């Protein structure tokens, strides 16, 4: 499962493989292209690259995938169990991030910018230096979290998102996870519909509201039958 897998997109063969550090520049550029309004993206491609490098090399149980067509990265997915996915990045790159914010003061005028910066400050002021796993009440037990998934806008409509999710689901199942989880903006109708088409369901809050959390049950019994070892 860790090697390269060939799948068919709507316009031809698509290779799915484990991402490496050599892919991070392409992943960062794709992120900026796919999410032009993101705060991290506004800090520049290098800020995005460093963020994904932390996810790839930090103390996480990570599955990082890319799709390629003719050698070009056209999509990516980062998922697994993360330990300090935000705090670790902020601490490791604090001075770089401060310098980037200083170069892009306009980001402070945006409410979301203030929110993210405030979160970064709170993370830096925490006494504990050791990265910890996500809060149990926020993450279902033995669940594989999809941190990020993106497809190059010029390659949309080729089924690359489904290819990435199918491969991630297969790997999560093989690793013994019982479920997968992710968060999507509730107003992103197309994304919600995409996840529903793959069998994902909304995970309501205790008060019955839905804030974008979704989950997918995994068929671990089927995986065990295929690989009894």
C-alpha positions in Angstrom: 0.0 0.0 0.0 3.0 2.3 0.5 4.1 2.4 -3.1 2.7 4.0 -6.2 -0.8 3.0 -7.3 -2.1 3.6 -10.8 -5.8 4.7 -11.1 -7.9 6.0 -13.9 -9.0 9.6 -14.0 -11.5 11.0 -16.5 -8.6 12.0 -18.8 -6.2 9.2 -18.3 -3.9 7.4 -15.8 -3.3 9.0 -12.4 -0.5 7.9 -10.1 -1.2 8.0 -6.3 1.9 7.7 -4.1 3.3 8.7 -0.7 4.4 12.3 -0.6 8.0 13.1 0.2 9.8 16.3 1.1 10.7 16.8 -2.5 6.9 17.2 -3.2 6.4 20.0 -0.7 7.1 22.9 -3.0 4.5 21.7 -5.4 2.1 20.9 -2.6 2.5 24.5 -1.2 2.0 26.0 -4.6 -1.1 23.9 -5.2 -2.5 24.9 -1.7 -2.1 28.6 -2.5 -3.8 28.1 -5.9 -6.6 26.0 -4.5 -7.2 28.2 -1.4 -6.5 31.8 -2.4 -8.3 33.2 0.6 -6.5 31.3 3.3 -4.5 33.2 5.9 -1.5 30.9 5.6 -1.6 31.3 1.9 -1.5 35.0 2.2 1.7 34.7 4.1 3.3 33.2 1.0 4.2 29.9 -0.6 7.2 29.4 1.7 5.0 29.7 4.8 2.7 27.0 3.4 5.6 24.8 2.5 7.0 25.0 6.0 3.6 24.2 7.5 3.3 21.0 5.4 6.9 20.1 6.2 6.0 20.1 9.9 3.1 17.8 9.2 5.3 15.5 7.2 8.3 15.4 9.6 6.7 16.2 13.0 5.7 13.6 15.6 2.6 12.5 13.8 1.2 9.2 12.6 0.9 10.6 9.1 -0.4 9.4 5.7 0.6 11.9 3.1 -0.5 11.3 -0.5 -0.1 13.0 -3.8 -1.6 12.4 -7.2 0.6 13.0 -10.2 -0.1 13.1 -13.9 2.9 13.0 -16.3 5.1 13.7 -13.3 3.2 16.8 -12.1 1.6 16.9 -8.7 -2.2 17.6 -9.3 -3.6 16.8 -5.8 -2.6 16.0 -2.2 -4.1 14.6 1.0 -2.6 14.8 4.5 -4.2 12.7 7.2 -3.7 10.5 10.2 -3.2 11.2 13.9 -1.6 14.6 14.6 0.3 15.7 17.7 0.7 19.4 17.8 -0.2 20.0 14.1 -0.7 23.7 14.9 1.3 24.4 18.1 4.4 22.5 16.8 4.4 24.5 13.6 3.9 27.8 15.3 6.7 27.1 17.9 9.2 25.9 15.3 8.6 28.8 12.9 7.6 31.6 15.3 10.2 34.1 14.0 9.6 33.3 10.4 5.8 33.7 10.9 6.3 37.0 12.8 8.4 38.4 9.9 5.8 37.3 7.4 3.0 39.0 9.3 5.1 42.1 9.4 5.4 42.0 5.7 1.7 41.5 5.2 0.1 43.9 7.7 -3.2 43.9 5.7 -3.9 40.4 7.1 -4.5 42.1 10.5 -7.5 44.0 9.1 -9.3 40.7 8.5 -11.3 39.2 11.4 -10.0 35.7 10.6 -6.5 37.0 10.5 -6.8 38.4 14.1 -8.4 35.1 15.1 -5.5 33.0 13.7 -2.9 35.3 15.1 -4.5 35.2 18.5 -4.5 31.5 18.4 -0.8 31.5 17.6 0.0 33.8 20.5 -2.0 31.5 22.9 -0.1 28.5 21.6 3.2 30.1 22.1 2.4 31.1 25.7 1.5 27.5 26.7 3.9 26.1 29.3 3.9 22.6 27.9 6.5 22.2 25.1 5.7 18.6 24.3 3.3 18.1 21.4 0.2 16.2 22.4 -2.5 14.3 20.5 -5.7 16.0 19.6 -8.3 16.2 22.3 -10.2 12.9 22.8 -13.6 14.7 22.9 -12.9 16.3 19.5 -11.6 13.2 17.8 -13.4 9.8 17.7 -11.4 7.0 19.2 -9.2 5.2 16.7 -10.2 7.6 14.0 -8.0 8.8 11.0 -8.3 12.6 10.6 -8.1 14.2 7.2 -6.2 17.4 7.8 -6.1 18.7 4.3 -7.1 17.7 0.8 -6.8 19.7 -2.4 -6.9 19.3 -6.1 -5.3 21.7 -8.6 -8.2 23.9 -9.9 -7.1 23.3 -13.5 -7.4 19.5 -12.9 -10.9 19.5 -11.3 -13.6 17.3 -12.7 -11.1 14.4 -13.3 -12.1 12.5 -10.1 -8.8 13.2 -8.3 -10.4 14.0 -5.0 -12.2 10.7 -5.0 -9.0 8.9 -6.0 -7.1 10.5 -3.0 -9.9 9.7 -0.6 -10.2 6.1 -1.8 -6.5 5.6 -1.3 -6.5 7.3 2.1 -9.5 5.1 3.2 -7.7 2.0 2.1 -4.6 2.9 4.0 -6.5 3.9 7.1 -8.4 0.6 7.0 -5.2 -1.4 6.6 -3.7 0.5 9.6 -6.6 -0.6 11.8 -8.5 2.6 12.2 -12.2 2.2 12.9 -13.3 5.5 11.3 -12.2 8.6 9.6 -13.1 12.2 10.4 -12.7 15.7 8.9 -14.1 19.2 9.2 -15.6 21.1 6.2 -17.2 24.5 6.2 -21.0 24.0 6.4 -21.6 26.4 3.6 -19.3 24.6 1.2 -22.2 22.8 -0.5 -20.1 21.1 -3.2 -17.6 19.7 -0.7 -20.3 18.4 1.6 -22.0 16.7 -1.3 -18.7 15.2 -2.4 -18.0 13.7 1.0 -21.6 12.4 1.2 -21.2 10.7 -2.1 -18.3 8.7 -0.6 -20.4 7.6 2.4 -19.4 10.3 4.9 -22.1 11.5 7.3 -22.5 14.6 9.4 -21.5 14.4 13.1 -23.8 16.6 15.1 -22.8 18.4 18.3 -24.4 17.5 21.6 -26.9 20.3 21.2 -27.9 18.8 17.8 -26.3 21.5 15.7 -23.9 20.8 12.9 -20.7 22.8 12.6 -19.0 20.9 9.7 -17.7 17.7 11.4 -18.1 14.6 9.3 -17.2 10.9 9.8 -16.9 7.7 7.9 -17.1 4.2 9.4 -14.4 1.8 8.1 -14.9 -1.8 7.2 -12.0 -3.2 9.4 -13.4 -6.8 9.3 -13.1 -6.8 5.5 -9.5 -5.7 5.8 -8.7 -8.4 8.3 -10.1 -11.0 6.0 -8.0 -9.9 3.2 -4.8 -9.7 5.3 -5.2 -12.2 8.2 -1.6 -11.6 9.3 
